[in-house]
């Protein structure tokens, strides 16, 4: 399970990394490049159901990873909670047939068919590039990750996002305190992201599939 908050950074100052947040201490940082390849049906049925399927190449890791994200729910603290399942893979799939083989081998096919109702025909729908710095904050056994993401989309302007994430429900109760302190520290330069990164990519590339429905 993943619990996260995503923001757009609208300031022009440096991207700060506090040594302490919400009484959590900064324990370590990394900087690396990411390239995400997203797969879906021709009608973006997974994305429109709030799900995503991606293969990620990360410069600090030797092999790619396959990730399934289920639909998210909004918590009282405004963070989003969703299922996230990962599996290592040995290459980037060349086409829909290969990604179908990968999700079958990773025991994720049931997740996809559970949303779509049948074995789908999948294709690469877009790629997203990201220069990411991650910063781990710890308090005892609790861990919350802060990420600065410098995003390059195939169309449209770049974005800088800040993301708070934890995989632990117990640590998730501190997300609200992190949120409050970050908004104070960044002095109004954070706004809530309208979409997650996967949907932002799809809205830019396929706006006709996300147009408001006529009354």
N, CA, C and O of each residue as an XYZ file, in Angstrom:
860
protein
N       0.837     -1.195      0.000
C       0.000      0.000      0.000
C       0.872      1.245      0.000
O       1.860      1.328      0.729
N       0.491      2.213     -0.831
C       1.230      3.469     -0.924
C       0.337      4.607     -0.444
O      -0.827      4.693     -0.835
N       0.879      5.477      0.401
C       0.184      6.672      0.866
C       1.016      7.866      0.410
O       2.207      7.940      0.710
N       0.393      8.808     -0.318
C       1.200      9.894     -0.867
C       0.415     11.195     -0.972
O      -0.813     11.208     -1.053
N       1.172     12.287     -0.968
C       0.698     13.617     -1.327
C       1.598     14.138     -2.432
O       2.818     13.992     -2.355
N       1.013     14.747     -3.467
C       1.786     15.334     -4.555
C       1.448     16.814     -4.680
O       0.287     17.216     -4.597
N       2.492     17.610     -4.883
C       2.334     19.054     -5.029
C       3.050     19.506     -6.309
O       3.984     18.859     -6.783
N       2.584     20.628     -6.847
C       3.337     21.368     -7.849
C       4.129     22.459     -7.137
O       3.604     23.149     -6.263
N       5.393     22.609     -7.517
C       6.218     23.685     -6.964
C       6.191     24.841     -7.951
O       6.605     24.685     -9.099
N       5.709     25.996     -7.516
C       5.528     27.146     -8.396
C       6.527     28.261     -8.122
O       6.456     29.320     -8.744
N       7.453     28.036     -7.202
C       8.426     29.070     -6.869
C       9.619     29.062     -7.807
O       9.742     28.195     -8.672
N      10.496     30.041     -7.623
C      11.728     30.104     -8.415
C      12.967     30.035     -7.530
O      14.080     30.296     -7.986
N      12.770     29.687     -6.269
C      13.890     29.549     -5.350
C      14.463     28.145     -5.371
O      13.976     27.288     -6.110
N      15.483     27.900     -4.577
C      16.108     26.570     -4.525
C      15.156     25.548     -3.926
O      14.269     25.890     -3.144
N      15.350     24.295     -4.301
C      14.536     23.196     -3.788
C      15.127     22.767     -2.450
O      16.178     22.128     -2.408
N      14.463     23.113     -1.371
C      15.052     22.909     -0.052
C      14.825     21.483      0.443
O      13.845     20.829      0.086
N      15.757     21.021      1.275
C      15.666     19.717      1.921
C      15.931     19.933      3.405
O      17.091     19.985      3.813
N      14.885     20.061      4.228
C      15.086     20.304      5.668
C      15.800     19.128      6.330
O      15.661     17.984      5.896
N      16.552     19.413      7.365
C      17.232     18.345      8.116
C      16.267     17.639      9.061
O      16.563     16.556      9.565
N      15.091     18.267      9.301
C      14.092     17.655     10.163
C      12.713     18.109      9.712
O      12.516     19.273      9.366
N      11.744     17.170      9.717
C      10.350     17.483      9.402
C       9.446     16.683     10.331
O       9.621     15.474     10.480
N       8.481     17.353     10.959
C       7.497     16.689     11.816
C       8.177     15.789     12.851
O       7.670     14.716     13.177
N       9.316     16.231     13.359
C      10.111     15.481     14.339
C      10.722     14.206     13.759
O      11.145     13.327     14.510
N      10.769     14.099     12.437
C      11.505     13.035     11.753
C      12.853     13.613     11.327
O      12.926     14.770     10.911
N      13.908     12.828     11.426
C      15.247     13.277     11.045
C      15.591     12.809      9.637
O      15.244     11.696      9.240
N      16.274     13.666      8.889
C      16.773     13.295      7.571
C      17.851     12.228      7.732
O      18.835     12.429      8.444
N      17.654     11.083      7.058
C      18.563      9.952      7.257
C      19.387      9.616      6.021
O      20.366      8.878      6.128
N      19.026     10.128      4.865
C      19.788      9.804      3.659
C      19.127     10.377      2.427
O      17.919     10.611      2.406
N      19.940     10.605      1.383
C      19.441     11.192      0.141
C      20.083     10.510     -1.055
O      21.189      9.977     -0.963
N      19.373     10.532     -2.184
C      19.895     10.008     -3.442
C      19.434     10.905     -4.583
O      18.409     11.580     -4.484
N      20.205     10.904     -5.666
C      19.846     11.628     -6.884
C      20.010     10.681     -8.065
O      21.057     10.052     -8.215
N      18.976     10.573     -8.910
C      19.043      9.641    -10.035
C      18.036     10.045    -11.106
O      17.175     10.894    -10.874
N      18.152      9.430    -12.278
C      17.250      9.670    -13.408
C      16.272      8.506    -13.548
O      16.611      7.351    -13.289
N      15.057      8.839    -13.963
C      13.992      7.851    -14.160
C      13.407      8.035    -15.556
O      13.247      9.159    -16.032
N      13.093      6.928    -16.199
C      12.288      6.950    -17.421
C      11.172      5.930    -17.247
O      11.424      4.730    -17.140
N       9.936      6.421    -17.222
C       8.768      5.571    -17.048
C       8.081      5.346    -18.386
O       7.790      6.300    -19.108
N       7.820      4.080    -18.718
C       7.075      3.697    -19.917
C       5.713      3.173    -19.465
O       5.641      2.181    -18.740
N       4.631      3.833    -19.889
C       3.288      3.479    -19.460
C       2.571      2.677    -20.540
O       2.690      2.967    -21.730
N       1.826      1.665    -20.103
C       1.091      0.788    -21.012
C      -0.387      0.806    -20.652
O      -0.757      0.878    -19.480
N      -1.238      0.739    -21.699
C      -2.682      0.783    -21.478
C      -3.358      0.299    -22.757
O      -2.693     -0.043    -23.734
N      -4.678      0.275    -22.736
C      -5.441     -0.045    -23.933
C      -5.513      1.193    -24.829
O      -5.097      2.278    -24.425
N      -6.038      1.030    -26.034
C      -6.134      2.160    -26.963
C      -7.102      3.223    -26.474
O      -7.021      4.371    -26.913
N      -8.015      2.874    -25.577
C      -8.943      3.850    -25.003
C      -8.523      4.307    -23.609
O      -9.285      4.990    -22.924
N      -7.327      3.939    -23.191
C      -6.812      4.282    -21.853
C      -7.754      3.813    -20.747
O      -8.037      4.550    -19.801
N      -8.235      2.578    -20.880
C      -9.215      2.068    -19.918
C      -8.633      1.930    -18.515
O      -9.339      2.147    -17.531
N      -7.354      1.570    -18.412
C      -6.740      1.484    -17.082
C      -6.659      2.864    -16.438
O      -7.051      3.046    -15.285
N      -6.149      3.826    -17.191
C      -5.996      5.177    -16.636
C      -7.347      5.762    -16.262
O      -7.474      6.405    -15.221
N      -8.354      5.551    -17.092
C      -9.673      6.116    -16.819
C     -10.347      5.417    -15.642
O     -11.304      5.944    -15.076
N      -9.855      4.237    -15.270
C     -10.329      3.558    -14.058
C      -9.484      3.922    -12.844
O      -9.678      3.372    -11.759
N      -8.541      4.854    -13.028
C      -7.702      5.297    -11.918
C      -6.489      4.424    -11.670
O      -5.859      4.530    -10.618
N      -6.147      3.558    -12.623
C      -5.025      2.617    -12.463
C      -3.885      2.980    -13.408
O      -4.067      3.777    -14.329
N      -2.724      2.402    -13.183
C      -1.617      2.581    -14.115
C      -0.727      1.340    -14.114
O      -0.623      0.614    -13.126
N      -0.098      1.135    -15.257
C       0.823      0.014    -15.467
C       2.057      0.584    -16.144
O       1.966      1.156    -17.230
N       3.221      0.429    -15.499
C       4.417      1.049    -16.047
C       5.619      0.128    -15.889
O       5.631     -0.781    -15.059
N       6.632      0.395    -16.716
C       7.962     -0.188    -16.541
C       8.920      0.971    -16.344
O       8.960      1.901    -17.149
N       9.694      0.911    -15.265
C      10.575      2.019    -14.879
C      12.038      1.621    -15.010
O      12.463      0.577    -14.515
N      12.797      2.475    -15.687
C      14.255      2.384    -15.705
C      14.791      3.472    -14.789
O      14.427      4.641    -14.918
N      15.658      3.080    -13.862
C      16.176      3.998    -12.860
C      17.697      3.915    -12.872
O      18.257      2.822    -12.781
N      18.368      5.054    -12.983
C      19.812      5.050    -13.239
C      20.634      4.470    -12.097
O      21.780      4.074    -12.311
N      20.083      4.411    -10.893
C      20.835      3.863     -9.766
C      20.512      2.400     -9.494
O      20.948      1.853     -8.481
N      19.760      1.761    -10.375
C      19.416      0.345    -10.228
C      19.834     -0.425    -11.477
O      19.792      0.125    -12.577
N      20.239     -1.700    -11.326
C      20.767     -2.440    -12.471
C      19.706     -2.920    -13.458
O      20.017     -3.121    -14.632
N      18.463     -3.109    -13.015
C      17.424     -3.643    -13.889
C      16.142     -2.841    -13.745
O      15.941     -2.175    -12.730
N      15.264     -2.897    -14.759
C      13.987     -2.181    -14.667
C      13.041     -2.863    -13.682
O      13.308     -3.957    -13.185
N      11.922     -2.178    -13.415
C      10.881     -2.751    -12.562
C       9.521     -2.516    -13.202
O       9.293     -1.503    -13.864
N       8.630     -3.465    -12.992
C       7.249     -3.396    -13.457
C       6.378     -3.017    -12.263
O       6.509     -3.609    -11.192
N       5.492     -2.037    -12.435
C       4.676     -1.568    -11.317
C       3.209     -1.482    -11.719
O       2.867     -0.941    -12.770
N       2.357     -2.024    -10.866
C       0.907     -1.879    -10.984
C       0.425     -0.973     -9.861
O       0.727     -1.207     -8.691
N      -0.334      0.073    -10.227
C      -0.982      0.936     -9.249
C      -2.486      0.815     -9.399
O      -3.029      1.052    -10.478
N      -3.159      0.447     -8.323
C      -4.602      0.383     -8.338
C      -5.226      1.755     -8.150
O      -4.507      2.739     -7.973
N      -6.554      1.839     -8.185
C      -7.228      3.133     -7.979
C      -6.981      3.650     -6.575
O      -6.825      2.876     -5.631
N      -6.946      4.979     -6.450
C      -6.646      5.594     -5.161
C      -7.920      6.041     -4.459
O      -8.953      6.267     -5.090
N      -7.823      6.162     -3.150
C      -8.886      6.738     -2.331
C      -8.295      7.900     -1.544
O      -7.117      7.887     -1.185
N      -9.128      8.907     -1.279
C      -8.666     10.086     -0.553
C      -8.883      9.901      0.945
O      -9.983      9.567      1.385
N      -7.831     10.118      1.719
C      -7.890     10.008      3.179
C      -8.330     11.344      3.791
O      -8.309     12.369      3.111
N      -8.728     11.339      5.072
C      -9.109     12.595      5.724
C      -7.998     13.647      5.728
O      -8.285     14.844      5.743
N      -6.718     13.208      5.716
C      -5.603     14.158      5.697
C      -5.245     14.610      4.285
O      -4.215     15.255      4.087
N      -6.087     14.277      3.295
C      -5.955     14.650      1.884
C      -4.949     13.795      1.130
O      -4.867     13.904     -0.094
N      -4.189     12.957      1.800
C      -3.277     12.053      1.103
C      -4.082     11.003      0.341
O      -5.210     10.673      0.707
N      -3.480     10.493     -0.718
C      -4.100      9.417     -1.490
C      -3.483      8.082     -1.083
O      -2.276      7.975     -0.862
N      -4.326      7.086     -0.992
C      -3.896      5.738     -0.617
C      -4.272      4.796     -1.744
O      -5.400      4.833     -2.236
N      -3.330      3.947     -2.158
C      -3.617      3.021     -3.251
C      -2.718      1.804     -3.142
O      -1.678      1.823     -2.483
N      -3.150      0.750     -3.807
C      -2.341     -0.462     -3.887
C      -1.216     -0.243     -4.891
O      -1.437      0.280     -5.983
N      -0.006     -0.648     -4.509
C       1.138     -0.587     -5.422
C       1.895     -1.911     -5.329
O       2.327     -2.314     -4.249
N       2.050     -2.582     -6.469
C       2.744     -3.859     -6.528
C       3.866     -3.757     -7.551
O       3.663     -3.257     -8.657
N       5.045     -4.231     -7.179
C       6.224     -4.142     -8.055
C       6.837     -5.513     -8.285
O       6.744     -6.403     -7.439
N       7.462     -5.669     -9.440
C       8.194     -6.895     -9.760
C       9.390     -6.531    -10.630
O       9.257     -5.704    -11.533
N      10.563     -7.130    -10.381
C      11.711     -6.858    -11.254
C      11.514     -7.502    -12.617
O      10.920     -8.576    -12.720
N      12.009     -6.853    -13.662
C      11.990     -7.406    -15.022
C      13.374     -7.214    -15.620
O      14.176     -6.429    -15.114
N      13.652     -7.939    -16.705
C      15.015     -7.898    -17.234
C      15.182     -7.023    -18.471
O      16.298     -6.866    -18.967
N      14.081     -6.446    -18.979
C      14.197     -5.556    -20.132
C      12.927     -4.722    -20.266
O      11.937     -4.952    -19.572
N      12.979     -3.759    -21.163
C      11.813     -2.935    -21.473
C      11.014     -3.639    -22.569
O      11.579     -3.959    -23.614
N       9.730     -3.889    -22.367
C       8.954     -4.608    -23.384
C       8.880     -3.830    -24.697
O       8.728     -2.608    -24.709
N       8.990     -4.567    -25.794
C       8.984     -3.936    -27.112
C       7.579     -3.662    -27.624
O       7.391     -2.791    -28.473
N       6.588     -4.396    -27.119
C       5.225     -4.228    -27.625
C       4.218     -4.751    -26.603
O       4.583     -5.158    -25.501
N       2.950     -4.732    -26.991
C       1.890     -5.157    -26.094
C       1.958     -6.618    -25.716
O       1.595     -6.997    -24.603
N       2.424     -7.444    -26.646
C       2.528     -8.869    -26.359
C       3.544     -9.121    -25.243
O       3.323     -9.964    -24.374
N       4.658     -8.386    -25.272
C       5.690     -8.583    -24.252
C       5.240     -8.076    -22.891
O       5.521     -8.717    -21.878
N       4.546     -6.936    -22.841
C       4.088     -6.462    -21.532
C       3.049     -7.418    -20.971
O       2.978     -7.601    -19.756
N       2.235     -8.038    -21.835
C       1.261     -9.020    -21.361
C       1.970    -10.232    -20.770
O       1.541    -10.763    -19.745
N       3.054    -10.675    -21.408
C       3.854    -11.779    -20.863
C       4.447    -11.394    -19.509
O       4.478    -12.211    -18.588
N       4.907    -10.175    -19.390
C       5.522     -9.728    -18.141
C       4.518     -9.702    -16.996
O       4.811    -10.195    -15.907
N       3.338     -9.133    -17.229
C       2.375     -9.046    -16.131
C       1.844    -10.429    -15.773
O       1.468    -10.671    -14.627
N       1.811    -11.338    -16.746
C       1.407    -12.718    -16.454
C       2.445    -13.396    -15.567
O       2.097    -14.039    -14.577
N       3.735    -13.249    -15.927
C       4.810    -13.850    -15.149
C       4.894    -13.261    -13.746
O       5.300    -13.947    -12.807
N       4.513    -11.989    -13.598
C       4.583    -11.322    -12.302
C       3.303    -11.513    -11.475
O       3.152    -10.917    -10.408
N       2.388    -12.346    -11.976
C       1.109    -12.604    -11.287
C       0.279    -11.330    -11.113
O      -0.410    -11.153    -10.109
N       0.361    -10.455    -12.104
C      -0.419     -9.218    -12.075
C      -1.562     -9.215    -13.080
O      -2.342     -8.264    -13.126
N      -1.671    -10.265    -13.883
C      -2.714    -10.285    -14.904
C      -4.103    -10.211    -14.276
O      -5.003     -9.575    -14.825
N      -4.276    -10.863    -13.123
C      -5.567    -10.826    -12.451
C      -5.961     -9.417    -12.042
O      -7.144     -9.078    -12.060
N      -4.976     -8.580    -11.670
C      -5.275     -7.199    -11.321
C      -5.805     -6.436    -12.537
O      -6.760     -5.666    -12.438
N      -5.162     -6.668    -13.687
C      -5.557     -5.961    -14.906
C      -6.926     -6.431    -15.386
O      -7.793     -5.613    -15.693
N      -7.120     -7.738    -15.449
C      -8.408     -8.249    -15.922
C      -9.522     -7.952    -14.920
O     -10.686     -7.843    -15.305
N      -9.177     -7.823    -13.650
C     -10.182     -7.456    -12.664
C     -10.759     -6.079    -12.922
O     -11.921     -5.820    -12.610
N      -9.943     -5.183    -13.497
C     -10.403     -3.838    -13.844
C     -11.094     -3.833    -15.200
O     -12.135     -3.198    -15.369
N     -10.516     -4.542    -16.167
C     -11.007     -4.468    -17.540
C     -12.042     -5.539    -17.874
O     -12.784     -5.394    -18.845
N     -12.101     -6.613    -17.083
C     -13.078     -7.655    -17.326
C     -12.660     -8.697    -18.331
O     -13.393     -9.664    -18.543
N     -11.501     -8.540    -18.964
C     -11.020     -9.499    -19.959
C      -9.530     -9.278    -20.144
O      -8.989     -8.254    -19.726
N      -8.864    -10.249    -20.777
C      -7.452    -10.075    -21.105
C      -7.327     -8.977    -22.141
O      -7.923     -9.081    -23.213
N      -6.569     -7.927    -21.854
C      -6.576     -6.750    -22.730
C      -5.551     -6.832    -23.853
O      -4.633     -7.652    -23.822
N      -5.726     -5.974    -24.832
C      -4.689     -5.665    -25.807
C      -4.030     -4.381    -25.346
O      -4.670     -3.331    -25.284
N      -2.741     -4.469    -25.022
C      -2.023     -3.336    -24.436
C      -1.008     -2.762    -25.412
O      -0.543     -3.449    -26.321
N      -0.674     -1.498    -25.213
C       0.330     -0.830    -26.041
C       1.020      0.242    -25.203
O       0.484      0.704    -24.196
N       2.229      0.630    -25.641
C       2.920      1.750    -25.030
C       2.142      3.028    -25.340
O       1.888      3.331    -26.506
N       1.761      3.781    -24.301
C       0.980      4.996    -24.534
C       1.780      6.272    -24.311
O       1.313      7.352    -24.671
N       2.962      6.179    -23.733
C       3.764      7.375    -23.513
C       4.867      7.134    -22.506
O       4.823      6.181    -21.728
N       5.868      8.020    -22.529
C       7.000      7.920    -21.610
C       7.234      9.259    -20.916
O       6.989     10.328    -21.475
N       7.709      9.164    -19.699
C       7.923     10.335    -18.854
C       9.339     10.276    -18.300
O       9.762      9.248    -17.771
N      10.071     11.381    -18.422
C      11.435     11.473    -17.905
C      11.449     12.314    -16.635
O      10.711     13.291    -16.508
N      12.300     11.915    -15.703
C      12.298     12.546    -14.388
C      13.714     12.530    -13.812
O      14.383     11.497    -13.796
N      14.148     13.682    -13.347
C      15.372     13.799    -12.547
C      14.913     13.903    -11.105
O      14.351     14.926    -10.714
N      15.138     12.870    -10.307
C      14.554     12.773     -8.965
C      15.624     12.821     -7.886
O      16.674     12.189     -8.005
N      15.345     13.571     -6.843
C      16.138     13.456     -5.616
C      15.201     12.974     -4.515
O      14.120     13.529     -4.324
N      15.619     11.942     -3.795
C      14.815     11.365     -2.726
C      15.506     11.593     -1.385
O      16.733     11.581     -1.288
N      14.688     11.801     -0.353
C      15.210     12.140      0.971
C      14.382     11.387      2.006
O      13.177     11.602      2.130
N      15.044     10.503      2.745
C      14.369      9.647      3.711
C      14.352     10.298      5.089
O      15.387     10.722      5.602
N      13.166     10.370      5.677
C      12.986     10.894      7.023
C      12.524      9.756      7.929
O      11.586      9.032      7.595
N      13.178      9.603      9.061
C      12.887      8.473      9.936
C      12.635      8.943     11.366
O      13.186      9.939     11.835
N      11.784      8.184     12.027
C      11.547      8.331     13.463
C      11.279      6.931     13.990
O      10.188      6.394     13.797
N      12.258      6.339     14.651
C      12.126      4.948     15.060
C      11.966      4.050     13.851
O      12.793      4.071     12.939
N      10.893      3.253     13.843
C      10.621      2.356     12.718
C       9.839      3.036     11.602
O       9.626      2.434     10.549
N       9.408      4.275     11.810
C       8.617      4.985     10.813
C       9.532      5.635      9.772
O      10.605      6.145     10.094
N       9.078      5.602      8.516
C       9.861      6.193      7.433
C       8.916      6.902      6.463
O       7.915      6.333      6.029
N       9.247      8.148      6.130
C       8.524      8.921      5.126
C       9.547      9.446      4.125
O      10.601      9.952      4.511
N       9.235      9.324      2.848
C      10.143      9.759      1.791
C       9.639     11.062      1.179
O       8.462     11.185      0.842
N      10.540     12.031      1.039
C      10.270     13.275      0.330
C      11.023     13.225     -0.987
O      12.218     12.929     -1.010
N      10.333     13.512     -2.087
C      10.960     13.482     -3.418
C      10.768     14.824     -4.108
O       9.668     15.376     -4.123
N      11.844     15.340     -4.676
C      11.759     16.432     -5.646
C      11.849     15.814     -7.038
O      12.819     15.127     -7.357
N      10.841     16.059     -7.857
C      10.781     15.500     -9.209
C      10.822     16.625    -10.241
O       9.990     17.531    -10.220
N      11.799     16.555    -11.141
C      11.899     17.509    -12.251
C      11.443     16.746    -13.499
O      12.190     15.941    -14.055
N      10.218     17.010    -13.923
C       9.537     16.173    -14.913
C       9.596     16.779    -16.308
O       9.391     17.979    -16.494
N       9.886     15.912    -17.292
C       9.886     16.303    -18.704
C       8.874     15.424    -19.424
O       9.047     14.209    -19.524
N       7.801     16.062    -19.930
C       6.738     15.366    -20.633
C       6.982     15.417    -22.138
O       7.706     16.295    -22.608
N       6.392     14.490    -22.910
C       6.549     14.552    -24.367
C       5.966     15.823    -24.980
O       6.445     16.290    -26.013
N       4.926     16.388    -24.341
C       4.302     17.627    -24.797
C       4.133     18.567    -23.612
O       3.920     18.129    -22.482
N       4.231     19.863    -23.884
C       3.950     20.843    -22.849
C       5.151     21.158    -21.976
O       6.226     20.584    -22.147
N       4.957     22.080    -21.037
C       6.070     22.552    -20.215
C       6.532     21.507    -19.205
O       5.807     20.570    -18.870
N       7.747     21.697    -18.736
C       8.261     20.862    -17.650
C       7.529     21.221    -16.359
O       6.886     22.266    -16.258
N       7.643     20.340    -15.389
C       7.072     20.586    -14.069
C       8.092     20.224    -13.001
O       8.932     19.345    -13.195
N       8.008     20.908    -11.883
C       8.692     20.469    -10.668
C       7.623     20.083     -9.665
O       6.744     20.883     -9.345
N       7.699     18.863     -9.172
C       6.753     18.375     -8.180
C       7.497     17.982     -6.908
O       8.661     17.583     -6.940
N       6.802     18.105     -5.811
C       7.272     17.569     -4.540
C       6.289     16.484     -4.132
O       5.076     16.658     -4.244
N       6.815     15.374     -3.662
C       5.969     14.241     -3.293
C       6.370     13.726     -1.908
O       7.554     13.579     -1.604
N       5.371     13.458     -1.087
C       5.551     12.765      0.183
C       4.979     11.376      0.038
O       3.880     11.209     -0.489
N       5.714     10.366      0.501
C       5.247      8.990      0.304
C       5.705      8.105      1.458
O       6.814      8.251      1.971
N       4.838      7.194      1.848
C       5.210      6.129      2.764
C       4.470      4.865      2.379
O       3.363      4.921      1.842
N       5.081      3.728      2.652
C       4.452      2.435      2.401
C       3.836      1.862      3.677
O       3.321      0.744      3.673
N       3.888      2.612      4.745
C       3.503      2.108      6.062
C       2.315      2.889      6.595
O       2.380      4.112      6.723
N       1.224      2.186      6.907
C       0.029      2.864      7.381
C       0.280      3.573      8.709
O      -0.288      4.637      8.956
N       1.122      2.996      9.566
C       1.434      3.640     10.840
C       2.156      4.962     10.624
O       1.856      5.949     11.295
N       3.113      4.990      9.685
C       3.807      6.239      9.372
C       2.882      7.223      8.665
O       3.102      8.433      8.720
N       1.850      6.708      8.003
C       0.930      7.571      7.277
C       0.214      8.578      8.155
O      -0.241      9.609      7.660
N       0.104      8.306      9.440
C      -0.597      9.247     10.307
C       0.189     10.537     10.519
O      -0.354     11.515     11.032
N       1.473     10.548     10.126
C       2.287     11.749     10.263
C       2.265     12.619      8.997
O       2.826     13.716      8.998
N       1.632     12.149      7.929
C       1.651     12.872      6.658
C       1.076     14.283      6.815
O       1.586     15.235      6.225
N       0.019     14.411      7.608
C      -0.576     15.728      7.804
C       0.392     16.722      8.422
O       0.403     17.890      8.034
N       1.208     16.280      9.378
C       2.196     17.162     10.003
C       3.286     17.545      9.000
O       3.733     18.692      8.984
N       3.715     16.600      8.167
C       4.678     16.918      7.102
C       4.108     17.982      6.172
O       4.788     18.945      5.820
N       2.855     17.794      5.782
C       2.187     18.712      4.867
C       2.169     20.124      5.439
O       2.498     21.082      4.740
N       1.792     20.256      6.685
C       1.693     21.570      7.320
C       3.043     22.262      7.375
O       3.145     23.451      7.073
N       4.081     21.528      7.759
C       5.410     22.141      7.871
C       5.970     22.533      6.506
O       6.580     23.593      6.370
N       5.767     21.688      5.497
C       6.294     22.005      4.164
C       5.623     23.248      3.588
O       6.293     24.093      2.995
N       4.313     23.365      3.758
C       3.617     24.545      3.241
C       4.121     25.815      3.923
O       4.224     26.858      3.278
N       4.431     25.743      5.201
C       4.974     26.899      5.909
C       6.385     27.224      5.427
O       6.703     28.388      5.183
N       7.224     26.213      5.291
C       8.608     26.422      4.871
C       8.707     26.992      3.461
O       9.573     27.821      3.183
N       7.821     26.549      2.571
C       7.900     26.954      1.169
C       7.017     28.161      0.867
O       6.915     28.584     -0.284
N       6.389     28.709      1.885
C       5.810     30.054      1.822
C       4.877     30.260      0.621
O       5.011     31.235     -0.119
N       3.941     29.339      0.441
C       2.954     29.507     -0.618
C       3.381     29.036     -1.983
O       2.631     29.203     -2.945
N       4.569     28.448     -2.109
C       5.063     27.997     -3.415
C       4.652     26.561     -3.746
O       5.064     26.024     -4.774
N       3.844     25.938     -2.887
C       3.306     24.603     -3.160
C       1.813     24.697     -3.410
O       1.093     25.352     -2.656
N       1.345     24.045     -4.465
C      -0.081     23.886     -4.714
C      -0.370     22.411     -4.920
O       0.492     21.674     -5.399
N      -1.559     21.973     -4.568
C      -1.920     20.575     -4.776
C      -1.905     20.248     -6.265
O      -2.439     21.006     -7.075
N      -1.295     19.122     -6.626
C      -1.288     18.685     -8.025
C      -2.686     18.238     -8.419
O      -3.303     17.427     -7.729
N      -3.186     18.768     -9.533
C      -4.529     18.397     -9.985
C      -4.595     16.929    -10.341
O      -5.584     16.258    -10.046
N      -3.532     16.416    -10.985
C      -3.460     15.016    -11.393
C      -2.178     14.394    -10.868
O      -1.211     15.094    -10.568
N      -2.181     13.068    -10.760
C      -0.936     12.340    -10.599
C      -0.114     12.416    -11.877
O      -0.604     12.876    -12.908
N       1.120     11.968    -11.811
C       2.017     12.091    -12.963
C       1.523     11.291    -14.169
O       1.618     11.763    -15.302
N       0.994     10.079    -13.937
C       0.515      9.253    -15.051
C      -0.663      9.910    -15.747
O      -0.718      9.935    -16.977
N      -1.603     10.440    -14.981
C      -2.752     11.094    -15.616
C      -2.343     12.376    -16.303
O      -2.856     12.691    -17.377
N      -1.418     13.133    -15.703
C      -0.930     14.355    -16.352
C      -0.361     14.034    -17.727
O      -0.617     14.754    -18.692
N       0.404     12.961    -17.817
C       0.948     12.525    -19.109
C      -0.179     12.242    -20.089
O      -0.129     12.692    -21.234
N      -1.196     11.502    -19.655
C      -2.291     11.113    -20.548
C      -3.146     12.307    -20.963
O      -3.557     12.404    -22.119
N      -3.414     13.212    -20.028
C      -4.203     14.401    -20.359
C      -3.495     15.248    -21.409
O      -4.142     15.833    -22.278
N      -2.168     15.315    -21.329
C      -1.420     16.094    -22.322
C      -1.411     15.415    -23.687
O      -1.546     16.080    -24.714
N      -1.252     14.097    -23.701
C      -1.129     13.381    -24.970
C      -2.477     13.062    -25.606
O      -2.594     13.034    -26.831
N      -3.498     12.821    -24.779
C      -4.797     12.367    -25.285
C      -5.930     13.185    -24.660
O      -6.787     12.619    -23.981
N      -5.952     14.493    -24.872
C      -6.957     15.337    -24.200
C      -8.391     14.976    -24.571
O      -9.309     15.195    -23.781
N      -8.588     14.429    -25.760
C      -9.954     14.097    -26.182
C     -10.579     13.010    -25.311
O     -11.803     12.932    -25.202
N      -9.752     12.173    -24.692
C     -10.285     11.105    -23.841
C     -10.607     11.581    -22.438
O     -11.195     10.840    -21.651
N     -10.226     12.819    -22.113
C     -10.482     13.361    -20.783
C     -11.310     14.645    -20.843
O     -11.416     15.368    -19.852
N     -11.894     14.925    -22.008
C     -12.703     16.136    -22.141
C     -13.954     16.023    -21.268
O     -14.511     14.934    -21.130
N     -14.400     17.137    -20.677
C     -15.624     17.104    -19.864
C     -16.808     16.626    -20.697
O     -16.931     16.987    -21.867
N     -17.668     15.827    -20.107
C     -18.838     15.336    -20.805
C     -19.897     16.431    -20.902
O     -20.085     17.221    -19.976
N     -20.576     16.460    -22.035
C     -21.630     17.459    -22.237
C     -22.784     17.194    -21.282
O     -23.087     16.048    -20.950
N     -23.426     18.283    -20.844
C     -24.553     18.149    -19.907
C     -25.772     17.537    -20.606
O     -26.814     17.349    -19.979
